Amino acid sequence: MTELIIYAFLFLALIAHTLMASKMYKTVHADESLNLKEKNDWKLKALVFPGYYFGKYKDRNKS
């Protein structure tokens, strides 16, 4: 039973990671102020820690 709970938690974490990364991909792709290299850099960062880097990306736009 414990194993099932662990797998369920890992599955939810993977789904959350994927959804956050796809949201960041869409946002970065729609940003016309970035050149191709900057877009690719932000998209690559989204693969590692999408929640953290999406916050950094949003803060960058506010400045």
LOMI-692962 format. One record per residue: z, y, x of N, C-alpha, C in turn; residue number from 1; residue in three letters. Coordinates in nm, 4 decimals. Example, Ala and Ser with C-alpha at 12.3 -4.5 7.8 and 13.67 -1.06 7.14 Angstrom:
2
{n.z->0.7800 | n.y->-0.5690 | n.x->1.3190 | ca.z->0.7800 | ca.y->-0.4500 | ca.x->1.2300 | c.z->0.7800 | c.y->-0.3300 | c.x->1.3200 | i->1 | aa->ALA};
{n.z->0.7080 | n.y->-0.2250 | n.x->1.2850 | ca.z->0.7140 | ca.y->-0.1060 | ca.x->1.3670 | c.z->0.7870 | c.y->0.0030 | c.x->1.2900 | i->2 | aa->SER};
//
This chain:
63
{n.z->0.0000 | n.y->-0.1193 | n.x->0.0827 | ca.z->0.0000 | ca.y->0.0000 | ca.x->0.0000 | c.z->0.0000 | c.y->0.1259 | c.x->0.0873 | i->1 | aa->MET};
{n.z->0.0769 | n.y->0.1220 | n.x->0.1944 | ca.z->0.0825 | ca.y->0.2370 | ca.x->0.2857 | c.z->-0.0549 | c.y->0.2631 | c.x->0.3472 | i->2 | aa->THR};
{n.z->-0.1232 | n.y->0.1559 | n.x->0.3795 | ca.z->-0.2561 | ca.y->0.1691 | ca.x->0.4386 | c.z->-0.3522 | c.y->0.2374 | c.x->0.3414 | i->3 | aa->GLU};
{n.z->-0.3432 | n.y->0.2048 | n.x->0.2151 | ca.z->-0.4282 | ca.y->0.2654 | ca.x->0.1139 | c.z->-0.4007 | c.y->0.4154 | c.x->0.1017 | i->4 | aa->LEU};
{n.z->-0.2755 | n.y->0.4528 | n.x->0.1076 | ca.z->-0.2389 | ca.y->0.5949 | ca.x->0.1002 | c.z->-0.2920 | c.y->0.6701 | c.x->0.2220 | i->5 | aa->ILE};
{n.z->-0.2824 | n.y->0.6093 | n.x->0.3377 | ca.z->-0.3340 | ca.y->0.6729 | ca.x->0.4598 | c.z->-0.4853 | c.y->0.6910 | c.x->0.4502 | i->6 | aa->ILE};
{n.z->-0.5567 | n.y->0.5871 | n.x->0.4051 | ca.z->-0.7015 | ca.y->0.5974 | ca.x->0.3899 | c.z->-0.7405 | c.y->0.7022 | c.x->0.2856 | i->7 | aa->TYR};
{n.z->-0.6656 | n.y->0.7108 | n.x->0.1787 | ca.z->-0.6944 | ca.y->0.8111 | ca.x->0.0754 | c.z->-0.6758 | c.y->0.9515 | c.x->0.1312 | i->8 | aa->ALA};
{n.z->-0.5698 | n.y->0.9720 | n.x->0.2073 | ca.z->-0.5462 | ca.y->1.1032 | ca.x->0.2686 | c.z->-0.6573 | c.y->1.1382 | c.x->0.3670 | i->9 | aa->PHE};
{n.z->-0.6971 | n.y->1.0427 | n.x->0.4512 | ca.z->-0.8058 | ca.y->1.0679 | ca.x->0.5458 | c.z->-0.9369 | c.y->1.0976 | c.x->0.4749 | i->10 | aa->LEU};
{n.z->-0.9631 | n.y->1.0283 | n.x->0.3655 | ca.z->-1.0844 | ca.y->1.0536 | ca.x->0.2886 | c.z->-1.0832 | c.y->1.1949 | c.x->0.2299 | i->11 | aa->PHE};
{n.z->-0.9711 | n.y->1.2363 | n.x->0.1740 | ca.z->-0.9610 | ca.y->1.3718 | ca.x->0.1188 | c.z->-0.9753 | c.y->1.4774 | c.x->0.2279 | i->12 | aa->LEU};
{n.z->-0.9187 | n.y->1.4518 | n.x->0.3444 | ca.z->-0.9315 | ca.y->1.5459 | ca.x->0.4559 | c.z->-1.0777 | c.y->1.5557 | c.x->0.5005 | i->13 | aa->ALA};
{n.z->-1.1472 | n.y->1.4442 | n.x->0.5041 | ca.z->-1.2884 | ca.y->1.4444 | ca.x->0.5416 | c.z->-1.3738 | c.y->1.5188 | c.x->0.4398 | i->14 | aa->LEU};
{n.z->-1.3473 | n.y->1.4980 | n.x->0.3131 | ca.z->-1.4218 | ca.y->1.5692 | ca.x->0.2079 | c.z->-1.3946 | c.y->1.7197 | c.x->0.2161 | i->15 | aa->ILE};
{n.z->-1.2685 | n.y->1.7588 | n.x->0.2351 | ca.z->-1.2351 | ca.y->1.9013 | ca.x->0.2465 | c.z->-1.3041 | c.y->1.9632 | c.x->0.3677 | i->16 | aa->ALA};
{n.z->-1.3053 | n.y->1.8917 | n.x->0.4782 | ca.z->-1.3712 | ca.y->1.9396 | ca.x->0.5997 | c.z->-1.5209 | c.y->1.9602 | c.x->0.5746 | i->17 | aa->HIS};
{n.z->-1.5833 | n.y->1.8652 | n.x->0.5091 | ca.z->-1.7261 | ca.y->1.8727 | ca.x->0.4807 | c.z->-1.7588 | c.y->1.9881 | c.x->0.3866 | i->18 | aa->THR};
{n.z->-1.6801 | n.y->2.0058 | n.x->0.2838 | ca.z->-1.7049 | ca.y->2.1158 | ca.x->0.1889 | c.z->-1.6862 | c.y->2.2519 | c.x->0.2539 | i->19 | aa->LEU};
{n.z->-1.5841 | n.y->2.2656 | n.x->0.3368 | ca.z->-1.5602 | ca.y->2.3932 | ca.x->0.4041 | c.z->-1.6723 | c.y->2.4236 | c.x->0.5034 | i->20 | aa->MET};
{n.z->-1.7171 | n.y->2.3223 | n.x->0.5756 | ca.z->-1.8266 | ca.y->2.3422 | ca.x->0.6705 | c.z->-1.9553 | c.y->2.3815 | c.x->0.5977 | i->21 | aa->ALA};
{n.z->-1.9836 | n.y->2.3186 | n.x->0.4851 | ca.z->-2.1057 | ca.y->2.3534 | ca.x->0.4118 | c.z->-2.0975 | c.y->2.4943 | c.x->0.3539 | i->22 | aa->SER};
{n.z->-1.9788 | n.y->2.5356 | n.x->0.3122 | ca.z->-1.9629 | ca.y->2.6731 | ca.x->0.2625 | c.z->-1.9886 | c.y->2.7731 | c.x->0.3745 | i->23 | aa->LYS};
{n.z->-1.9368 | n.y->2.7426 | n.x->0.4926 | ca.z->-1.9590 | ca.y->2.8329 | ca.x->0.6051 | c.z->-2.1062 | c.y->2.8336 | c.x->0.6454 | i->24 | aa->MET};
{n.z->-2.1715 | n.y->2.7184 | n.x->0.6443 | ca.z->-2.3142 | ca.y->2.7113 | ca.x->0.6757 | c.z->-2.3937 | c.y->2.8029 | c.x->0.5831 | i->25 | aa->TYR};
{n.z->-2.3676 | n.y->2.7951 | n.x->0.4536 | ca.z->-2.4414 | ca.y->2.8768 | ca.x->0.3571 | c.z->-2.4166 | c.y->3.0255 | c.x->0.3802 | i->26 | aa->LYS};
{n.z->-2.2921 | n.y->3.0612 | n.x->0.4063 | ca.z->-2.2577 | ca.y->3.2014 | ca.x->0.4270 | c.z->-2.3231 | c.y->3.2562 | c.x->0.5530 | i->27 | aa->THR};
{n.z->-2.3156 | n.y->3.1800 | n.x->0.6613 | ca.z->-2.3743 | ca.y->3.2242 | ca.x->0.7877 | c.z->-2.5261 | c.y->3.2311 | c.x->0.7765 | i->28 | aa->VAL};
{n.z->-2.5864 | n.y->3.1346 | n.x->0.7115 | ca.z->-2.7321 | ca.y->3.1335 | ca.x->0.6971 | c.z->-2.7816 | c.y->3.2532 | c.x->0.6156 | i->29 | aa->HIS};
{n.z->-2.7035 | n.y->3.2991 | n.x->0.5202 | ca.z->-2.7449 | ca.y->3.4122 | ca.x->0.4361 | c.z->-2.7203 | c.y->3.5472 | c.x->0.5039 | i->30 | aa->ALA};
{n.z->-2.6453 | n.y->3.5494 | n.x->0.6117 | ca.z->-2.6124 | ca.y->3.6749 | ca.x->0.6802 | c.z->-2.7330 | c.y->3.7234 | c.x->0.7599 | i->31 | aa->ASP};
{n.z->-2.7917 | n.y->3.8333 | n.x->0.7168 | ca.z->-2.9111 | ca.y->3.8878 | ca.x->0.7819 | c.z->-2.8791 | c.y->3.9664 | c.x->0.9082 | i->32 | aa->GLU};
{n.z->-2.7529 | n.y->4.0019 | n.x->0.9314 | ca.z->-2.7174 | ca.y->4.0822 | ca.x->1.0481 | c.z->-2.7067 | c.y->3.9981 | c.x->1.1758 | i->33 | aa->SER};
{n.z->-2.7100 | n.y->3.8668 | n.x->1.1634 | ca.z->-2.6990 | ca.y->3.7789 | ca.x->1.2802 | c.z->-2.8368 | c.y->3.7338 | c.x->1.3268 | i->34 | aa->LEU};
{n.z->-2.8510 | n.y->3.7226 | n.x->1.4587 | ca.z->-2.9754 | ca.y->3.6654 | ca.x->1.5090 | c.z->-2.9629 | c.y->3.5129 | c.x->1.5099 | i->35 | aa->ASN};
{n.z->-3.0673 | n.y->3.4445 | n.x->1.5495 | ca.z->-3.0708 | ca.y->3.2992 | ca.x->1.5433 | c.z->-2.9638 | c.y->3.2350 | c.x->1.6312 | i->36 | aa->LEU};
{n.z->-2.9427 | n.y->3.2876 | n.x->1.7509 | ca.z->-2.8427 | ca.y->3.2309 | ca.x->1.8412 | c.z->-2.7020 | c.y->3.2457 | c.x->1.7832 | i->37 | aa->LYS};
{n.z->-2.6717 | n.y->3.3621 | n.x->1.7277 | ca.z->-2.5394 | ca.y->3.3833 | ca.x->1.6676 | c.z->-2.5184 | c.y->3.2920 | c.x->1.5466 | i->38 | aa->GLU};
{n.z->-2.6213 | n.y->3.2755 | n.x->1.4661 | ca.z->-2.6105 | ca.y->3.1848 | ca.x->1.3512 | c.z->-2.5814 | c.y->3.0428 | c.x->1.3976 | i->39 | aa->LYS};
{n.z->-2.6538 | n.y->2.9989 | n.x->1.4998 | ca.z->-2.6329 | ca.y->2.8634 | ca.x->1.5501 | c.z->-2.4938 | c.y->2.8468 | c.x->1.6104 | i->40 | aa->ASN};
{n.z->-2.4440 | n.y->2.9489 | n.x->1.6780 | ca.z->-2.3087 | ca.y->2.9427 | ca.x->1.7345 | c.z->-2.2040 | c.y->2.9271 | c.x->1.6243 | i->41 | aa->ASP};
{n.z->-2.2152 | n.y->3.0068 | n.x->1.5188 | ca.z->-2.1180 | ca.y->2.9975 | ca.x->1.4084 | c.z->-2.1296 | c.y->2.8632 | c.x->1.3361 | i->42 | aa->TRP};
{n.z->-2.2512 | n.y->2.8138 | n.x->1.3205 | ca.z->-2.2695 | ca.y->2.6845 | ca.x->1.2538 | c.z->-2.2115 | c.y->2.5713 | c.x->1.3372 | i->43 | aa->LYS};
{n.z->-2.2267 | n.y->2.5790 | n.x->1.4687 | ca.z->-2.1691 | ca.y->2.4773 | ca.x->1.5559 | c.z->-2.0168 | c.y->2.4803 | c.x->1.5496 | i->44 | aa->LEU};
{n.z->-1.9602 | n.y->2.5996 | n.x->1.5434 | ca.z->-1.8147 | ca.y->2.6125 | ca.x->1.5317 | c.z->-1.7651 | c.y->2.5537 | c.x->1.3995 | i->45 | aa->LYS};
{n.z->-1.8480 | n.y->2.5625 | n.x->1.2967 | ca.z->-1.8093 | ca.y->2.5085 | ca.x->1.1656 | c.z->-1.7950 | c.y->2.3569 | c.x->1.1686 | i->46 | aa->ALA};
{n.z->-1.8612 | n.y->2.2923 | n.x->1.2619 | ca.z->-1.8489 | ca.y->2.1471 | ca.x->1.2721 | c.z->-1.7144 | c.y->2.1050 | c.x->1.3293 | i->47 | aa->LEU};
{n.z->-1.6527 | n.y->2.1910 | n.x->1.4096 | ca.z->-1.5273 | ca.y->2.1567 | ca.x->1.4761 | c.z->-1.4084 | c.y->2.1836 | c.x->1.3845 | i->48 | aa->VAL};
{n.z->-1.3854 | n.y->2.3101 | n.x->1.3532 | ca.z->-1.2735 | ca.y->2.3518 | ca.x->1.2682 | c.z->-1.3249 | c.y->2.4531 | c.x->1.1667 | i->49 | aa->PHE};
{n.z->-1.3826 | n.y->2.4077 | n.x->1.0567 | ca.z->-1.4464 | ca.y->2.5016 | ca.x->0.9645 | c.z->-1.3506 | c.y->2.6018 | c.x->0.9005 | i->50 | aa->PRO};
{n.z->-1.2307 | n.y->2.5607 | n.x->0.8673 | ca.z->-1.1358 | ca.y->2.6529 | ca.x->0.8048 | c.z->-1.0955 | c.y->2.7655 | c.x->0.8984 | i->51 | aa->GLY};
{n.z->-1.0654 | n.y->2.7310 | n.x->1.0204 | ca.z->-1.0226 | ca.y->2.8295 | ca.x->1.1205 | c.z->-1.1350 | c.y->2.9271 | c.x->1.1528 | i->52 | aa->TYR};
{n.z->-1.2542 | n.y->2.8741 | n.x->1.1827 | ca.z->-1.3644 | ca.y->2.9609 | ca.x->1.2224 | c.z->-1.4230 | c.y->3.0386 | c.x->1.1048 | i->53 | aa->TYR};
{n.z->-1.4091 | n.y->2.9880 | n.x->0.9837 | ca.z->-1.4551 | ca.y->3.0660 | ca.x->0.8681 | c.z->-1.3667 | c.y->3.1895 | c.x->0.8521 | i->54 | aa->PHE};
{n.z->-1.2371 | n.y->3.1738 | n.x->0.8764 | ca.z->-1.1467 | ca.y->3.2890 | ca.x->0.8742 | c.z->-1.1828 | c.y->3.3894 | c.x->0.9825 | i->55 | aa->GLY};
{n.z->-1.2147 | n.y->3.3396 | n.x->1.1020 | ca.z->-1.2566 | ca.y->3.4280 | ca.x->1.2127 | c.z->-1.3877 | c.y->3.4989 | c.x->1.1772 | i->56 | aa->LYS};
{n.z->-1.4794 | n.y->3.4270 | n.x->1.1152 | ca.z->-1.6073 | ca.y->3.4851 | ca.x->1.0760 | c.z->-1.5879 | c.y->3.5961 | c.x->0.9731 | i->57 | aa->TYR};
{n.z->-1.5026 | n.y->3.5715 | n.x->0.8748 | ca.z->-1.4738 | ca.y->3.6733 | ca.x->0.7724 | c.z->-1.4089 | c.y->3.7966 | c.x->0.8342 | i->58 | aa->LYS};
{n.z->-1.3154 | n.y->3.7757 | n.x->0.9284 | ca.z->-1.2494 | ca.y->3.8884 | ca.x->0.9943 | c.z->-1.3486 | c.y->3.9683 | c.x->1.0771 | i->59 | aa->ASP};
{n.z->-1.4464 | n.y->3.9005 | n.x->1.1363 | ca.z->-1.5473 | ca.y->3.9680 | ca.x->1.2163 | c.z->-1.6302 | c.y->4.0612 | c.x->1.1286 | i->60 | aa->ARG};
{n.z->-1.6578 | n.y->4.0224 | n.x->1.0062 | ca.z->-1.7379 | ca.y->4.1044 | ca.x->0.9156 | c.z->-1.6614 | c.y->4.2250 | c.x->0.8641 | i->61 | aa->ASN};
{n.z->-1.5288 | n.y->4.2164 | n.x->0.8582 | ca.z->-1.4491 | ca.y->4.3289 | ca.x->0.8085 | c.z->-1.4369 | c.y->4.4400 | c.x->0.9109 | i->62 | aa->LYS};
{n.z->-1.4465 | n.y->4.4053 | n.x->1.0381 | ca.z->-1.4306 | ca.y->4.5055 | ca.x->1.1448 | c.z->-1.5512 | c.y->4.5929 | c.x->1.1581 | i->63 | aa->SER};
//
